[in-house]
Structure formats: C-alpha cells, structure tokens
Amino acid sequence: MTTSDKAGTTPLLVLQKIRQILECFTIEAPELTLQQITRATGLPTSTCQRLVHNLLREGFLDRNGDTYRIGLGLVRWAAPGTFGLDLVQLTRPALERLRDRTGETACLYVRDGAYRTVVALAETHHVVMRLFMVGMVMSLHAGSAGKVFMAFDPTARRAAVSHGLTQHTARTIVDIDLLDRQLAEIRRTGYSATFEERDVGAASVSAPVFGNTGDIVAALGIGAPTQRLTPADVPRIAPAVTDASAEASRALGYRPGIRPAP
C-alpha cells in the first residue's frame, strides 16, 4: 500500500484518494452526490463508494438524503489548526518570497473606507528604497494597491469617488472616466502598475488577494523607486506579483472559480 524512495516514504495511496474526495467540495458546491464525487475524482465507482462510506462513518463527511458534505467532525478537528492564524501570518510566506524574487519591498494592504493601510511588509535589501511602514495609510485612487481594491470591489470605488479624488502629483488620475477604463484593464489583466501617482519618483505593481468566499480581502504588491521600476520592467515584475497574490489567496482558502457573494 505504500512505496518508498531515497527521500523517504510516499503518502499512503488511500490518503491521496481521500484528499481527492474532500477537495471536490467547495464554497460553491458544498453538497455533492456520489455520482458527482466519482466523476470529479475520476476514481473507480466501487473505490469511491467504499471510501465515501468510510468517511461518512468516521465523521469526515455528513449525509443529507442523496448528497454528501464535509462533516462537522472534520470541521471541529480542524478548528485548533486555525487558532491564532490571521491574514498577516498566513500571507507572510508569499510576501517574503515576492521580496526575494523581485528584490523590492513587498507590502500587504487592507482597505478601510476610502483608504488602504499597510499591515505587513518584507523590506528590500537595497540601500536606496521606497519608504514603507506598517500602519501607513494612503488613498485608494492613487497607487496600484488602491486601484486593485477599486477594480475588484465596487464598494471601494464608490468610497473613493465619494470621498473625492485628490491630485497628489501631476500623474494622479482624477478623471472618473479614465479611472474606470483603468479599473477595467486591471480586472482584465489581474494586476495594476502605477508610476508617480502618489509620490514623485515612486512606482508600484499590485494584485488582489481573495478569501475563501471569492471576495477581495487584501492587495499585495511591490513598491520601488522609478530608477529601478519602469514601465519596461512591468512584464517581468507582474508575473511575480500575481504569483504571490495567488499563493496568498490559496493560503486564505480561495479556489479559482469561486464567485463572490452578491
């Protein structure tokens, strides 16, 4: 039932199959029939049926008529593993990997009304850096992280527009039509890149972090002086940022395809 190699023992094959079954259940599809589980896992019907019945007996699954869902027993056992974990702790590995991959300061932001706040950062090792501090508060409409919130959360856009679009620099976008076109492009590409919109000589690239409901819960990105981050660098930097934001989203329980609640 198990195999070994030089690196050690591989997981039990039955555990791999159990994982396949449990991963079929999502926020969008919390209840599934045995036929749906079998089709989603690709397991032989008899194998899937046997494992589902065993999981039901042990409390890993619950049954409601012809459908199954994650069992309350499994939820109860998982609770101690989430105790003490928060947004900053769960996303820190992604933040540090982004800093190491790009060499620039990586920041995590949350939104409060028409503003965004730095709640965590992994600082660059460069002597010349763009200054960030945990607790820094910035407007939404100027800078890549703020625009990410506005692009993926209509309430963020309304809050920013209602508060007023302040002209921080000559490159701050205060025309709503132009801003909306930028937000549409951010939704299409999955990231935002801005240059000198909040501070002269500063640039940033950011992407959304989604929670397990599919809603945006944070923005993650890098900030750097324009001498090291120019528009020509965006094709190289953007994939690193979107990879990090996807990693952070997975750490928070997000799965691609989940749609935010209306």
Protein Blocks (a to p, Z undefined) as FASTA:
>chain_A
ZZcdfkbccddfklmmmmmmmmmpcfklmbccfklmmmmnopafklmmmmmmmmmmnopa
ccehjaccddfklmmmmmmmmgopafklmmmmmmmmmmmmnopacdddddehjbccdfbd
cddfbfbdcdddehiacdfkgojklmmmmmmomklmmmmmmnopadfblmlcfbfklmmm
mmmmmmmnopacdehklbghiacdddddddfkopafbdcdddddfklmcfklmmmmmmmm
mmmmmmmmmmnopaehiacdZZ
